Amino acid sequence: MPRTLPAINLNRTITVPVLLSYWVLRVIVEMALGKFKIAVALCLSVVALSLAGCSGYRPAPKAFHQAVVQPYRLDSGDNLRITVFEQEDLTNTYAIDQAGYIAFPLIGSVSARGQTVKELEGQIAGRLKQGYLRDPDVSIQVDQHRSFFILGEVNSAGQYTYVPGMNVQNAIAIAGGYTARANQANADITRKVNGEVMTGRVTISDPILAGDTIYVRERLF
């Protein structure tokens, strides 16, 4: 009596992984029965299903990719070296706190989140002019960028110091490289762009930004 697999109940919601498992099992059974032509056809079905599972992913908007060529936007965790010309008491390193502010002498809290370095220079100079200094000359450098995060199929997932010019491959190397189950073709990045959180799928040669969260997925086979 021929051996067969039970039929899938189509009244239930069937996910792509469930269908993939079913067809892989069918390939094994048909190969065992010597039905090689059927097995080949089923293999093609498995490939088609895996591609269908990937094609459901919605690409990130343009702003996600454009962010890597835009001026750097400050946020919590950045450390800034702020120099006020001929004002040694004001020149120092300042950290942006969790609320997105720096505490600056004379003028108090200054909002830094979402600002470029040039914008923050102008904001501090403008407030110092209001009764403190006649013509303040303010310059700012990012002394240390906020961290990036890497999760998923890497050997040492966690939080790491960002260095300008890094790409996904660099980040994976810092995190101890791939696990044996990792999808090494690409990765997902979640980043904040203009106050909005976005996720996009990128190649491992794509640049990353400070504050990004990188997720390395598990491969299907």
C-alpha positions in Angstrom: 0.0 0.0 0.0 1.6 3.4 -1.0 2.7 5.7 1.8 1.3 9.2 1.7 1.4 12.3 3.8 -1.8 13.7 5.3 -3.4 16.6 3.5 -3.0 20.1 4.8 -6.2 21.6 6.3 -6.8 24.6 4.1 -9.5 26.0 6.5 -6.6 27.0 8.8 -4.2 29.9 8.3 -1.0 28.4 7.0 2.3 30.2 7.2 5.2 30.0 4.8 7.4 28.1 7.4 4.7 25.5 7.9 4.3 25.0 4.2 8.1 24.8 3.7 8.3 22.1 6.4 5.5 20.1 4.7 7.0 20.2 1.3 10.5 19.3 2.6 9.0 16.3 4.2 7.2 15.3 1.0 10.5 15.5 -0.9 12.1 13.1 1.5 9.1 10.6 1.2 9.0 10.8 -2.6 12.8 10.3 -2.8 12.5 7.2 -0.5 9.8 5.8 -2.8 12.0 6.3 -5.9 9.8 9.0 -7.4 12.6 11.3 -8.5 10.7 13.4 -11.0 8.1 14.2 -8.3 10.8 15.0 -5.8 12.5 17.4 -8.2 9.1 19.2 -8.8 8.6 19.5 -5.1 12.1 20.9 -4.6 11.2 23.7 -7.0 8.1 24.3 -5.0 10.2 24.7 -1.8 12.4 27.3 -3.6 9.3 29.2 -4.8 7.8 29.2 -1.3 11.0 30.5 0.3 11.2 33.3 -2.2 7.5 34.1 -1.5 8.3 34.4 2.2 11.1 36.9 1.4 9.1 38.9 -1.0 6.5 39.8 1.7 9.1 42.2 3.2 8.3 45.9 2.6 11.4 48.0 1.8 12.2 51.0 3.9 11.3 54.5 2.7 13.9 56.6 0.9 14.6 58.6 4.0 16.1 55.5 5.7 18.9 55.2 3.1 19.3 59.0 2.6 20.1 59.3 6.4 23.7 57.9 5.8 24.6 60.9 3.6 22.9 63.6 5.6 24.6 65.7 8.3 24.9 63.8 11.6 22.0 64.3 14.0 22.8 64.4 17.7 21.0 62.3 20.3 21.2 60.8 23.8 24.6 59.1 24.5 26.7 61.5 22.3 29.6 63.2 24.1 30.5 66.6 22.7 33.7 68.7 23.0 32.4 72.3 23.1 34.9 75.0 22.8 34.1 78.7 23.4 37.0 80.8 22.2 38.9 82.5 25.0 36.5 81.1 27.6 38.3 78.3 29.4 35.5 78.0 32.0 33.0 77.2 29.4 35.2 74.9 27.2 34.6 71.3 28.2 33.2 67.9 27.3 29.4 67.6 27.6 27.2 64.5 27.5 23.7 64.6 26.0 21.4 63.1 28.6 18.5 60.7 28.1 16.1 63.6 27.7 18.2 64.9 24.8 19.7 67.9 26.7 23.1 69.2 27.7 23.7 71.2 30.9 25.8 74.2 29.9 27.2 76.8 32.3 25.4 80.2 32.4 22.6 79.3 30.1 21.4 76.0 31.7 19.7 73.2 29.7 20.2 73.2 25.9 18.2 70.9 23.6 20.6 68.9 21.5 18.5 65.9 20.3 17.9 66.0 16.5 20.3 69.0 16.0 23.3 69.0 13.7 26.6 70.2 15.2 26.2 73.6 13.3 22.7 74.1 14.6 23.8 73.4 18.2 26.7 75.8 17.8 24.3 78.5 16.7 21.9 77.8 19.5 24.5 78.0 22.2 26.1 81.1 20.7 22.7 82.8 20.5 21.9 82.2 24.1 25.3 83.3 25.3 24.8 86.6 23.5 21.7 87.2 25.7 23.6 89.1 28.5 26.6 86.9 28.9 29.2 87.3 26.1 29.3 90.0 23.4 30.4 87.9 20.4 30.8 84.2 21.4 32.7 82.0 19.1 31.4 78.4 19.7 32.7 75.3 18.0 31.6 71.7 18.6 33.1 68.3 17.8 31.6 64.9 18.6 34.1 63.4 21.1 32.3 60.0 21.3 29.3 58.8 19.3 26.4 57.0 20.9 26.6 53.2 20.7 25.0 50.8 18.1 23.4 47.5 18.9 23.6 44.2 17.2 21.3 41.2 17.8 20.4 37.9 16.3 22.7 35.3 14.8 26.1 36.7 16.0 28.4 35.2 18.6 28.4 38.2 21.0 25.2 40.2 20.6 25.1 43.5 22.5 26.0 47.2 22.6 29.2 48.5 21.0 31.0 51.8 20.4 30.3 53.4 17.0 33.1 54.6 14.9 32.4 56.8 11.8 32.7 54.9 8.5 31.5 51.6 9.9 29.4 49.2 7.8 27.4 46.1 8.7 30.3 43.7 8.1 32.5 45.7 10.5 29.7 45.5 13.2 29.3 41.8 12.8 33.1 41.3 13.1 33.1 43.3 16.3 30.3 41.2 17.6 32.3 38.0 17.2 31.2 37.0 13.7 28.3 34.9 12.5 26.8 31.9 14.2 26.5 28.7 12.2 22.8 29.4 11.6 23.2 33.0 10.3 21.9 34.4 7.1 25.1 36.0 5.8 23.5 37.7 2.7 22.0 40.7 4.4 20.7 42.1 7.7 17.9 44.3 9.1 18.7 47.8 10.5 16.3 49.8 12.7 17.2 53.5 12.9 15.6 56.7 13.9 15.2 59.2 11.0 13.7 62.7 11.7 12.1 61.4 14.8 10.6 58.3 13.1 11.7 54.8 13.7 12.3 52.8 10.5 13.5 49.3 9.6 15.2 48.4 6.3 17.0 45.4 4.9 20.5 46.1 3.7 23.6 44.3 2.4 26.6 43.7 4.7 28.5 46.4 2.8 26.0 49.1 3.7 27.1 51.8 6.2 25.6 52.0 9.6 24.9 55.0 11.9 25.3 55.6 15.6 22.2 54.5 17.4 21.4 51.8 14.8 20.1 48.4 15.9 21.3 45.6 13.5 19.5 42.3 13.4 21.1 39.3 11.7 18.4 36.8 10.8 18.6 33.0 10.9 18.8 31.3 7.5 16.0 29.1 6.2 18.3 26.1 5.3 
